[in-house]
Amino acid sequence: MGERLRDFPLFPLGLVALPAELVPLHIFEERYRAMIAECLEGGGEFGIVWAAEDGMKANGCAMEVAEVLERHEDGRLDIVVRGTRPFRIVAEQFDHVYPAGEVEFLDDADEPPDPTAVEAAHGAYGELVEEATDKVLDPEELAPLTSYEMAATVDFGPEAKQGLLDLRSENARLAMLTRLLRAALRRLDFIERAQARARSNGKVRFG
């Protein structure tokens, strides 16, 4: 079992955060202003959990405040937070001014890296970065990147990101990430072809 903490601040949102991901937040509710103030004062973490249509998910991502962008006169805050580690909510607690709970931080399975999975994920990620930005990543830049570090830079949508967050195997995450990256490449290719066709004759053919 991983480390457990009680009284861990929770921030239910309509998004999923991943370790290594940078997330901008506008803090305006009084209870969350109090939560962030405590984190800033003590250097502690809080957890973002996805408040999906079917309820709050059990697994979330701990976050640390990376930067305070602006403090408004009325107490609102604009901040950037960074994902640190995944956790599972063991029990909710209702004795704080903000949502909180007992959480267990989640460890990955002890397994050797699968070179095929690593190579496939790095290759797909490098191709997507080049297609989207024209930047070519060197092998040395790709080599240290984990599944979380790559996924943190691509907006896959909350369901896919929650799927990555729920996996306790880096090899499994790499395999899932590769599928997501290849799907993103296909969508990007379709958009480019559709735009080219629209420019040529004003029509887009499907199929």
LUMMIGU-502951 format. One record per residue (C-alpha): x, y, z; residue in one letter. Coordinates in steps of 0.5 Angstrom, whole numbers, plus 2048, in hexadecimal, padded with zeros to 3 digits. Example, Ala and Ser with C-alpha at 12.3 -4.5 7.8 and 13.67 -1.06 7.14 Angstrom:
2
8197F7810a
81B7FE80Es
END
This chain:
207
800800800m
8028077FFg
80380D803e
7FC80F807r
7FA816809l
7F481980Cr
7F182080Cd
7F4820804f
7F1826801p
7EC8247FBl
7EA8287F5f
7E58257F0p
7E58287E9l
7E38267E2g
7E98247E0l
7EF81F7E1v
7F68217E3a
7FC81C7E2l
80381C7E6p
8078217E3a
8028257E0e
80182D7E0l
7FA82F7E2v
7F88367E2p
7F28387E7l
7EE83E7E9h
7EC83D7F0i
7E68417F2f
7E283D7F7e
7E483F7FFe
7E5838801r
7EA8367FBy
7ED83D7FCr
7EE83A804a
7F1834801m
7F68377FCi
7F883C802a
7FA836806e
7FD832801c
801839800l
80383A807e
805833808g
808831802g
80382B801g
7FF8277FCe
7F88277FAf
7F48227F6g
7F08237EFi
7EB81E7EEv
7E681E7E8w
7DF81F7EAa
7DC81B7E4a
7D581B7E2e
7D48147E6d
7D88177ECg
7DE8197EFm
7E48147EDk
7E88107F2a
7EF8117EFn
7F28187EEg
7F881C7EEc
7FC81F7F3a
7FE8267F1m
80382C7F4e
8028337F2v
8088357EDa
80683C7ECe
8028417EFv
8008467E9l
7FC84B7ECe
7F884D7F2r
7F28517F1h
7F08567F6e
7EA8527F8d
7EE84C7FAg
7ED8487F3r
7F38447F1l
7F68437EAd
7FB83D7EBi
7FF8377E7v
7FF8317EBv
80382A7E9r
8018237EAg
80681F7EEt
8038187F0r
7FC8147EFp
7F88127F5f
7F280F7F7r
7EC8117FCi
7EB80D801v
7E6811805a
7E3818804e
7E481C80Aq
7DE82280Cf
7E2826812d
7E582B80Dh
7E383180Av
7E582E803y
7E4827801p
7EA822804a
7EB81B805g
7EF815807e
7F3813801v
7F880E7FFe
7FE80F7FAf
7FE80A7F5l
8058077F3d
8068037ECd
8077FC7EBa
80F7FA7ECd
8107F87E5e
8167F97E0p
8147FE7DAp
8127FB7D4d
8177FD7CEp
8127FC7C9t
80C8007CDa
8118067CEv
8148067C7e
80C8067C4a
80A80C7C9a
8108107C8h
81080F7C0g
8088117C0a
8098177C5y
80F81A7C0g
80B8197BAe
80581D7BDl
8098227C0v
80C8237B9e
8068237B5e
8038287BAa
80882D7BBt
80E82B7B6d
81382A7BCk
8178247BBv
8198207C2l
82081D7C2d
8208167C5p
8248197CBe
81E81D7CCe
8198187CCl
81D8127CFa
81B8157D7p
8148167D5l
80F8127D9t
8088117D7s
8058167DCy
80A81B7D9e
80881A7D2m
80181A7D4a
8018207D8a
8028247D2t
7FC8227CDv
7F58237CFd
7F281C7CEf
7EC81E7D2g
7EA81C7D9p
7E88147D8e
7EE8127D4a
7F28167D9k
7EE8137DFq
7F080C7DCg
7F780E7DCl
7F78107E3l
7F480A7E5d
7F98057E3l
7FE8037E7r
8038007E2s
8088057DEe
8088007D8n
8007FF7D8a
8008077D8r
8058077D3l
8018027CEa
7FB8067D0m
7FE80D7CEl
80180A7C8t
7FA8097C5r
7F78107C8l
7FD8137C4l
7FC80F7BEr
7F48117BEa
7F68187BFa
7FB8187B9l
7F58157B5r
7F181B7B7r
7F68207B5l
7F781D7AEd
7F081D7ADf
7EF8247AFi
7F58267AAe
7F28227A4r
7EB8257A6a
7EE82C7A6q
7F282B79Fa
7EC82879Cr
7E782E79Ea
7EC83379Cr
7EC82F795s
7E582E793n
7E1830799g
7DF82979Bk
7E18247A0v
7E081D79Er
7DF8187A3f
7E18107A2g
END
